[in-house]
Amino acid sequence: MSNPAPLAARMRPQSLAEYRGQAHLLAEGQALRTALDSGQLHSMIFWGPPGVGKTTLARLIAQHSDAHFITVSAVLAGVKDIRQAVEEAKRERQYGRRTVLFIDEVHRFNKAQQDAFLPYVEDGTLIFVGATTENPSFEINNALLSRARVYPLHALDAESQLAILRHACEEEGWQCSDELLSELALQADGDARRALNLLELAMDIMRDRGDEQTIDADAVSQAMSHQPRRFDKGGDLFYEQISALHKSVRGSSPDGALYWLIRMLDGGCDPIYVARRLVRMASEDIGNADPRALRVCLDAWDVQERLGSPEGELALAQAVAYLAAAPKSNAVYTAFNALKKRIASDPSHDVPMHLRNAPSKLMKAQGFGEGYRYAHDEPDAYAAGESYLPEALHGEHFYQPVDRGLERKIAEKMRYLQQLDAQSPHKRYP
């Protein structure tokens, strides 16, 4: 009878020597390998994307160190499970054996759950090994984080994935060319589990055809159909890619911006989310250097909502390319943030009397609107020397147009108006 376990489970390495990838941690002379070889087993957190071997590495480390291994899933476990693990570790300690408590998806534990095993990590009852796809800085309690070393695990490179797939074919008695295996590895996008699942699907397709020896190109093509790349909506990878898109736009790289846009769409990101972020970029990074950028982004959003994919996605791509190529200015963004900070720290200044409306005789009698100069009645429709800020802020300039795009002309006009203010005999404040 064939083994019912998935291929990815059957192909788990049985020793550190068989483990593929993460050479930056496990190669001779690297920090983790040196600690393990010298018997310095310690608490640690493995941080990396799915399918890079976090669980397998934890198990192999316990085996390499002759330690008792307990695994707990943070998705299913509670404080009761942690207490049971502690009791089990105490029994093992009586026989002189260390215990590795592996907590998968440790970022899903709340503070109380993390605190429950912290004392036992502190006194050496447990050696804690956690696995997370999320940034430990944000998801793990500082008390626990300070007692564990964080080891980043990387997506597997093509060579490591190819070696894993070759080994699986040999073990299962299948033949498949390196060219086809490389296609599977590329589609898996650094995720060994996903690569093996794709290979197993190709094997199943061939079995359905009555062939249990050779995997052909058609089976590989079918296995790979409709398989999106790694994206992890809402996780670190999601925010890394939107950050890369934003920074590519800011850096005036249409190629980079389009690459990250398409990576996100290919991974299943909601196009409307992208549209919202593009509107933000238009105001934050282009601003009045090219006010048309905002309209282009709003139009792209409208196209996406009206037509959906693929027409809407092409409109988003047009907007992304426009933003990246447009002149850049964060002057409005900077002024907005500066004034938010100033208003939060200042007292609430009253509206100056000359800027208040006076719709009633009583208000006029109290001086509301007194001395207001109607700009359209002034030369060049500008009331030189007038002030529109509270008196305490008079003379400060928060919006500083840059010397690029349309803002170059805006800056020239602002300088001209400031000269008129300086020369005016009708200054509101000295």
N, C-alpha and C positions, 0 to 999 in steps of 0.2 A: 504493500500500500504506500502511495506517495506521501511525502511529508505535507500535512495541510497548512503548515505555517507559511506566511508570505515569503517570497524570495529574499526580500530585504532582511527579514529576521533570520533566515537560514544562513545568510552570508555574513553575519556579524563576525568580525575577527575574534580569534580565541586568545590572542596574546598581543602585547604592544608591538612585537616584531611584525605582525600582520596588519597593523593599523595603518591606514593610508591618510595622508594629508597632515596639516598642522605641524609641519617641520619646524616652524618658528618656535614651537614649544617642546617638541619631542626629539629633534635631532640632537646628536651628541654635542654636549657643551651648552645646550639651551637650558633656560632656568628650570622649567618643570622637570625635564629629564634628569638634570643633575640632582634635584631634590629627591626624586624617586629612587635613583640609583644609590643615593647615600642614606636612604631610609628615613628621610625627613618628610614624612607624610603630614600634611597640614590642611586646614580648611581652605576651600577655594570655591570660586564661582566661575563657571564656564558661560561666556556670553557670546552668542553667535546666532546666525540664521538657522532655520530648520534643516535637518538632514546633513549636518556636518560632523556628526559623531559625538555629540556631547554625552549622551547616555552611555554609549559604548565605551568611551574613554573613561568615564567614572567607574564602570564595572571592571575594566582592565587595570585601572590603577589599584583598586581594592585587591584584585587578584595578584598583581605584581608585588604588592606590599603584604600579602598574606593576611589581609584584614577581612573581617566579617562584613558582608554587604547587605544593607537594607535600602530598599527603594520605596519612595513615597511620591505619589502624584499630588501636587498642590491643587489640582482641579477637583479631586475627589476626597482628599484627606482633611481631617480636622485635628483639633488639639488631642482628642482621644487617641488617634493613630500615632501622634508624636510621642505621647506617654508610653504607648506600647513599645515603640521603637527604643525609647530610653531604657525601659526595663530589660529589653532584649540585649541592649548594649552593656548594661550593668552585669548581666549574667556572663556575657562573653569576656568582660574585663576580669572576672574572677578567675578565668582560665588563662589570663595573660594575653588575650587577643584584642586587638583594636577593632573598632567598628566604624565603617564609613556609612553615614546616612546620606543617601542621595535623594535630593528633592527636585523633581522635574517641574519646570515652569514655576520656580520659586517666587517669581514676581506676583503670582496670584495669591500668595499667602498675605493675609492682613497683618497688622502690627502685632496683635495679640498672638497669632499663630507663630510668627517669627520669634516673638519674645519667649514662647513656651519652650523652645529648645536651646535658647541662647546660653542659659547657665551651664548646660551640659557640654556645650562647645567650649565654654570658658574653663571648665574643670577637667577637660580631656576625656570625658565619658564618650563623646561623639566627635568624629571628624566629619565636619559638614562639607558636602559637595553639592552645590546648587547649579542648576542649568536654567538659563533664561534667554529668550530672544529679545528682551527689552533692556534698555540701558540701566544697569544696576544703580547708577547715581541717582536715578529718579524713583526706582521701584523697590530698592532694598533698604531696610532700616540702617541708619548710620552705625548703630551699635553692632549689628551683624556684619556690615560691610567692613568695619575696622578690624574685624577678627578673621577675615578671609582675604586671600589674594584673588584678584580678578584676572582671569586669563581670557583674552578675546580669541575666539575661534573663527576662522575665515571660511568662506565658501570654497569648496574643493576646486583645485585647478583641473584643467582638461586631462593632464597626464595621470593624476590620481584617480579621476573618474574612469578613465579608460582602463586602468589597471584593475579596478574593482569589477568592471563589466567583463573584462577578459576572464578574470578568476571565476566569476559566476557562470559563464558559459562552459568553462572547463569542468567545474564541479557538477553542473547539471547535464553535461554530455551534449551540448549544442555547439554548432559552428556558426560564426557570424564574422564578417569581415571587419577589420579595424575602421574602415571608412564608415560603415553603418553604425558601429559602436560609437564612433566619434560624433555622429549626428545625434544619437541618443544622449550622449554626454552634454552636448551643446544645448539640447532642448531642456535637460534637467537643470541647467543654470547653476551649477555648484552644489546641488542637493543630491547626495549619494542615494538616499532613500527613494527619491523620485526617479533617479536614473534606473535603479533596480526594478522599480514598479513598471516603468516603461518597457524595460527588457522583458519582464515577466508577461506583460500584455502582448508583446510581439510573439513570445513563445506560445501563448494561448491561441493567438490567431493562427499560427502555423499548425498547432495540434488540431484545430477545427478543420483544417484542410487535409488532415491525415499525414502530416509531415512532422516528425519529432526529432529532426537532426539538424536542419539548416534554416536559419532565419534569413529571409530575403528582403529586398528593398521595399516591396509593397507592404509587408507586415510592419516594418519599421515606420513607414509613412503613415499607415493607419493608426499605429500606437501613438504617434506624435500629434495626430490631428486634434485641433481644438485644445491644445495644452498651453495655457498662458505661462509666461515667465514668472519668476518669483516677484511678488510685490508686497504681500503682508499688509493689507490696508489697515491703517491705524497704528501700525507698529513702527519700529525704528526705521526700517527700510522705506516705508511710506514717507516719513519726514526727511530722510536723507535725499530721496529723489526729488521731492518738491523743493528742497533747499538747493539742490544742484540745478534745477530748472530756473529758479529765481536768480541764482548767482550767475548763471550763463547769460540770462537776459541783462542783468546789471553789468556784466562784463562785455556786452556787445558782441556775443558769439552766437549768431543764428544757428550754426551747425550744432553747437553744444546744446542750445535751448531746444532745438527740434529733436535732438537725440533723446533728451530726458522726457520731453513731452510724449514721444512715441513709446518709450519704455513704460511710462506710467499707464498710458492707454492700453498698451499690449498686456500689461499686468492686471487689467481689470479696474483701474481707477475710474470713478464716476467723472465723466467729462464736464458735468456741471460744476463739480468741485474745482476742476482746473480753470474753468471759465471765471469763477469767482476770484481765484488767486491771480489770474491775469489782470482783472480789473484793479486789484490791489497794486500790482506791479506798475500799471500805467500811471497811477497817482503817486506811488512812492518813489519810483526810480526814473520816470520820464517827466512827469509833472507838466509844467508850463513850457518846458523846452520843446514839447510837441503835444499840444492839447488834443490833437486828432487821435492820439494813441488810445485815449480813454473811449472815444467813440468807436474805434475799430474793435476794441475788446467787447464792448457792449453789443455791437452788431454780431460778433462771433458767438457770443452767448445766446443771442436771439436766434441765430441760425441753428445752433445746437438744439435748442428747445423746440424749434419749429420742425426741423427736418430729421433730427437724430443722426445716427451714423449711417454711412461714412461721410455724408456731406458736412455735417456739423463738425466732425473732427478735422476736416480739411480747413474749415473756417478758423478753428482754434489754431491750427498750424500757421495759417496766414497771420493771425494776430501775434503769435509768438515770434515769428520772423520779423514782423514790423517792430515789435517792442525791442528786440535785440538790436536792430539796425538803427533805431531812433536815437536822436541826441538825448543825453541823460541829464537829469537834474533832480536832486532830492531836496531842493530849497523849500518847497511847500511842506514836505514831510518833516524837515528839520524845524521849520517855524511852528508847525502844528505841535510837535513834541515839546519844544521850548516853552510855548505858551501854556500848554497843559501843566507842565512842571511849575511854571511861574504862578499860575492861577491857584494851584494846589497849595503853594507855600505862602502866597500873599493874602492879606485881608481882602474882603470883598469890596472893592472900590465902587463907589456910587457912580452912576452914569452922570457925566458932567451936565450942568444945567442947560448949556446951549444945545446939547444933543437930545434933550427930552422934548416930546411933543407937548403942545399946550392946547388941547381941544376945548378947554373951558376958560371962562373969564377968571375964575379963581386961580387956576394954574398959571395963567398969564401974569396975574397979579403977584404970584409967588416967584416969578422969574423963570418959569419953565420956557425953554426955547429962546431965551433972551440972548441976543448977539449972534444967533445962528446966521451963517452966510450961505445963501442958496448958490451952489456951485455953478449952475447954468447961467446965472446972472453975472458971473465973474469973467475976466479975460481968460480965454482959452478954456472956459468952463472949469476953472480951478481956483479955489479960494486959497491963494498963497498965504502961508503963515498960520492957517487954521490947524487945529489938533483934534484928532478923533479918538485918542486914548484917554484913560483917566490921567489926571494931572501928574500923579506919582510915576507914571510910565512915559511921560512925554519925552520925546527925543530918542527913545529906544527903537531899534529896527530889527524885527524878528525875521521878516522875509527878505532874504538876500539872493536875488536872482543870479544865476550863473551865467557865464559868458559863452553859452552854447544854445543853438537852436533859436526858437522864438524868444527865449528868456534873455538873449543878448539884446534884443530890441526893448524888452520890458526893463532891463537894467538901465539902458540908456535913458528911457523915459523917467524912471525913478530918480536917476541922478539929476536930470533937468528939473524935475519938480522940487527936489531938495534944494537946488540952487535958487529957485523962485522963493521957497520958504525962507531961505537965509537972507534974501534981499528984500523981503516984504516989510513994509512999515506997519502991517496989521497982524503982528504975531500974537497968537492967543496967549502963549506963556513966554516969558523972557528967556 
